[in-house]
Amino acid sequence: MKVKLSKLDGTAGKGDIELDDTVFGVEPRADILHRVVTWQLENRRGIARAARERSDVARTGKKFGRQKGGGTARHGDRKAPIFIGGGKAMGPRRREFDVSLNKKIRALGLRMALSTKAKDGLIVVDTLDVTDAKTKALSAQLAKAGWGKKVLVIDGETVNEGFARAAGNLVGVNVLPAVGANVYDILKHDTLVLTRAAVDKLEARFAPTGVKSNG
């Protein structure tokens, strides 16, 4: 699959780039994408700290007062929730969200997400070098390009420092290194922008064992 290179302002770049069909030409399946996105979101959830309930409190179980004649309620022991140091009534319990998913399914889901954008919403640029690393200048360039309200930009090994600094305050523009590419972030953005270095890294990531990538 050939894709023409673009510049950050949306104008045509020099030449084109050949994309590997095993990474960018996979037929998407909604069930696979759903499984991977669900796995991602479940693993992002925090674990609530469990409260100690009545059975967890280390206090004596001996009845501390008489049943009658003491002028107080008929309590059995000091573990009752109404006492300081007693167990928590209806407190939060520990819930595990560490959902497992086969590595092959996760890799397939990422290739399907990339293929979905390759059909509609994929832009490949040569580099993210900007002459003026200012938010205002970059905002004008992206507005001219017309890539939509939500843009995900993925660079190579590391993100271009000047571009990351300029894009830091732009609403709807997110930047990731190639190692951080994931299904959820790719699908929730209108446009996916890859650098040439990002393409090389992603293709090398899915290359068969023993096969060297051109990147």
TITOR-600266 format. One line per field, with one value per residue (C-alpha): residue number from 1; x negated, z negated, y; residue in three letters. Coordinates in steps of 0.05 Angstrom, whole numbers, plus 5000, padded with zeros to 4 digits. Layout:
! TITOR-600266
resi c(NUM_...)
xx c(X_...)
zz c(Z_...)
yy c(Y_...)
resn c(ALA_...)
//
This chain:
! TITOR-600266
resi c(1_2_3_4_5_6_7_8_9_10_11_12_13_14_15_16_17_18_19_20_21_22_23_24_25_26_27_28_29_30_31_32_33_34_35_36_37_38_39_40_41_42_43_44_45_46_47_48_49_50_51_52_53_54_55_56_57_58_59_60_61_62_63_64_65_66_67_68_69_70_71_72_73_74_75_76_77_78_79_80_81_82_83_84_85_86_87_88_89_90_91_92_93_94_95_96_97_98_99_100_101_102_103_104_105_106_107_108_109_110_111_112_113_114_115_116_117_118_119_120_121_122_123_124_125_126_127_128_129_130_131_132_133_134_135_136_137_138_139_140_141_142_143_144_145_146_147_148_149_150_151_152_153_154_155_156_157_158_159_160_161_162_163_164_165_166_167_168_169_170_171_172_173_174_175_176_177_178_179_180_181_182_183_184_185_186_187_188_189_190_191_192_193_194_195_196_197_198_199_200_201_202_203_204_205_206_207_208_209_210_211_212_213_214_215)
xx c(5000_4971_4986_4965_4923_4952_4926_4953_4993_5028_4990_4960_4891_4837_4851_4891_4881_4896_4936_4932_4999_4989_4992_5034_5076_5111_5186_5214_5261_5306_5303_5227_5223_5277_5239_5174_5207_5244_5179_5144_5198_5206_5131_5133_5182_5155_5164_5206_5174_5214_5242_5239_5307_5332_5301_5233_5224_5178_5219_5244_5309_5326_5392_5369_5431_5492_5552_5597_5589_5528_5566_5537_5556_5548_5483_5445_5374_5333_5328_5395_5390_5417_5355_5289_5242_5300_5311_5336_5408_5419_5348_5312_5285_5224_5241_5190_5190_5128_5159_5115_5115_5073_5013_5032_5101_5071_5022_5077_5121_5066_5055_5130_5133_5076_5110_5175_5140_5102_5169_5192_5156_5082_5030_4955_4905_4830_4812_4842_4789_4818_4782_4818_4833_4889_4961_4990_4948_4963_5037_5039_5005_5053_5113_5090_5082_5153_5141_5201_5212_5177_5109_5061_4988_4941_4866_4808_4763_4776_4822_4793_4779_4798_4863_4882_4870_4911_4968_4971_5026_5065_5133_5148_5075_5039_4969_4939_4875_4882_4876_4938_4983_5047_5116_5158_5120_5117_5191_5216_5180_5206_5138_5075_5009_4947_4877_4832_4794_4860_4878_4810_4817_4888_4870_4808_4851_4893_4838_4830_4773_4707_4730_4694_4733_4709_4715)
zz c(5000_5021_4984_5005_4955_4928_4890_4824_4860_4903_4967_5007_4987_5030_5054_5021_4974_4980_4921_4902_4916_4858_4811_4848_4893_4844_4849_4784_4739_4690_4639_4636_4629_4575_4535_4538_4519_4462_4437_4440_4402_4349_4335_4328_4270_4200_4144_4086_4018_3978_3910_3849_3833_3767_3777_3795_3734_3680_3618_3562_3573_3500_3482_3448_3407_3375_3418_3373_3319_3347_3377_3446_3508_3508_3546_3553_3566_3588_3660_3675_3729_3682_3638_3653_3678_3697_3764_3823_3842_3917_3932_3999_4017_4059_4131_4182_4253_4277_4339_4382_4458_4504_4534_4604_4597_4571_4630_4679_4650_4658_4731_4743_4712_4756_4816_4799_4801_4864_4900_4876_4830_4837_4852_4860_4853_4863_4796_4741_4748_4739_4755_4700_4639_4615_4601_4642_4704_4699_4688_4752_4790_4765_4778_4850_4856_4833_4800_4753_4680_4651_4678_4652_4673_4666_4675_4674_4616_4581_4596_4630_4572_4608_4635_4567_4533_4585_4584_4508_4502_4564_4546_4584_4605_4571_4583_4569_4585_4628_4567_4537_4597_4573_4600_4555_4570_4644_4651_4609_4653_4720_4753_4742_4762_4767_4782_4827_4765_4732_4792_4789_4714_4721_4779_4742_4681_4721_4765_4761_4717_4753_4806_4805_4818_4865_4807)
yy c(5000_5067_5131_5200_5238_5303_5363_5390_5444_5392_5405_5347_5325_5295_5225_5170_5112_5038_5010_4937_4904_4856_4916_4968_4923_4877_4871_4900_4859_4894_4837_4837_4913_4911_4859_4898_4965_4932_4901_4968_5006_4951_4953_5029_5025_5037_4987_5013_5005_4955_4978_4933_4906_4879_4811_4842_4886_4858_4874_4830_4793_4794_4827_4892_4907_4878_4862_4903_4955_4991_5049_5035_4997_4921_4916_4851_4875_4935_4912_4945_5000_5054_5051_5085_5031_4986_4954_4995_4983_4971_4995_4989_4921_4904_4892_4865_4892_4857_4827_4782_4780_4737_4774_4752_4783_4848_4850_4834_4889_4941_4920_4924_4994_5017_4986_5021_5089_5069_5063_5132_5180_5163_5216_5202_5258_5256_5288_5331_5384_5454_5519_5556_5512_5556_5536_5592_5574_5500_5513_5554_5498_5444_5489_5496_5421_5409_5342_5346_5363_5301_5285_5232_5241_5182_5192_5143_5123_5190_5247_5308_5356_5420_5391_5362_5429_5467_5417_5413_5465_5447_5417_5353_5341_5284_5259_5190_5153_5090_5045_5078_5063_5030_5012_5056_5121_5106_5093_5152_5204_5228_5228_5188_5221_5178_5199_5157_5135_5113_5071_5037_5023_4996_4951_4926_4911_4862_4834_4758_4734_4735_4785_4852_4915_4969_5018)
resn c(MET_LYS_VAL_LYS_LEU_SER_LYS_LEU_ASP_GLY_THR_ALA_GLY_LYS_GLY_ASP_ILE_GLU_LEU_ASP_ASP_THR_VAL_PHE_GLY_VAL_GLU_PRO_ARG_ALA_ASP_ILE_LEU_HIS_ARG_VAL_VAL_THR_TRP_GLN_LEU_GLU_ASN_ARG_ARG_GLY_ILE_ALA_ARG_ALA_ALA_ARG_GLU_ARG_SER_ASP_VAL_ALA_ARG_THR_GLY_LYS_LYS_PHE_GLY_ARG_GLN_LYS_GLY_GLY_GLY_THR_ALA_ARG_HIS_GLY_ASP_ARG_LYS_ALA_PRO_ILE_PHE_ILE_GLY_GLY_GLY_LYS_ALA_MET_GLY_PRO_ARG_ARG_ARG_GLU_PHE_ASP_VAL_SER_LEU_ASN_LYS_LYS_ILE_ARG_ALA_LEU_GLY_LEU_ARG_MET_ALA_LEU_SER_THR_LYS_ALA_LYS_ASP_GLY_LEU_ILE_VAL_VAL_ASP_THR_LEU_ASP_VAL_THR_ASP_ALA_LYS_THR_LYS_ALA_LEU_SER_ALA_GLN_LEU_ALA_LYS_ALA_GLY_TRP_GLY_LYS_LYS_VAL_LEU_VAL_ILE_ASP_GLY_GLU_THR_VAL_ASN_GLU_GLY_PHE_ALA_ARG_ALA_ALA_GLY_ASN_LEU_VAL_GLY_VAL_ASN_VAL_LEU_PRO_ALA_VAL_GLY_ALA_ASN_VAL_TYR_ASP_ILE_LEU_LYS_HIS_ASP_THR_LEU_VAL_LEU_THR_ARG_ALA_ALA_VAL_ASP_LYS_LEU_GLU_ALA_ARG_PHE_ALA_PRO_THR_GLY_VAL_LYS_SER_ASN_GLY)
//
